[in-house]
Each structure stands twice: as C-alpha cells, then as structure tokens.
Amino acid sequence: MTSKSPAGATAEQRAALRGLAGSRDRGEADRARAILLTLEGWTSPQIGEAFAVREDTVRLWRSDFARGGVEALKRRIAPGPEPVKARAALKVAGEVLGEPVADRVNWTLPRLALEIERREGVSISRSRLSVVQRKKGAFASVARGTL
C-alpha cells in the first residue's frame, strides 16, 4: 500500500531545500532532493529507487524534515570524546617543530611521541601521531617554514 506523503513546505523552506540540494555533502544533497521530490508528489518507493535507499530511509528523512525543517537534514558531527591526545600532540609538535631548523633536533615520529608523553603525560602511537599531524597540515607547515 503506497500513498503520497502529506508533507508540505513554505516558500522559504523550498528555497532552503533547493540550496541544500546543491551541497557538496552528498548525504545532505540527497536528503534535500528527496524532500523536494516528496513535495512534487513522489512516493517513498519511487524516491527510494531513485536514490538507491530503502523506503524506510526516505520516510525517516521526511520525518526529520517534519520535526526539524531543513536544519534536520544537514550533516551533523556525532558527539564524541574530546581529542585529548591529538590536542596534546599538536601543542607539543607546534612548540618543538617551531624552532629554527638549524637549532632543533631531527624530530622523528618516535621521538616526537616520546616528547609528547614527557611533556603532556599523554601516550600516542606513531601511526595516530602521523594521522593527527597530516590532518592538521603540520608537516606541510614545517616544509614551508611556517610552523
């Protein structure tokens, strides 16, 4: 049994949905497009097939929109623990790698990990340290001499 959704949207919401439909985040864009198609009369099975998702997923998107409007369709970062190790690693790395190249120790990941543990009391693996540094662009900053 398939019926049309009773969803409705104001002109302002429709404009916001069209804007979100152009998002670089595919999930956001798909959710917004699904709601726009709903407003045009598409059913859950039709939208599900178009976006290669389950009908239940389409209904969830509609429910989110009905409860929270366009904001409910936007990407949210799940809450999690504070990045204690990453913050400590970046602090120490910034300090030791910020020294003039001629005057500083040759910092390898193992040496840097030991220094972080010595200064901050936080143990971080070399692989995690490498990921944290790359994500923050610290190595590129060192190469440019701006860190």
TARA-V292643 format. One record per run of one state. SS is the DSSP state (helix for helix, strand for strand, loop for the rest). FROM is the first residue (numbers start at 1). TO is the last residue. If there is no record, write none. Layout:
SS,FROM,TO / SS,FROM,TO
//
This chain:
loop,1,10 / helix,11,21 / loop,22,25 / helix,26,39 / loop,40,43 / helix,44,51 / loop,52,54 / helix,55,73 / loop,74,83 / helix,84,97 / loop,98,100 / helix,101,103 / loop,104,108 / helix,109,120 / loop,121,125 / helix,126,136 / loop,137,137 / helix,138,144 / loop,145,147
//
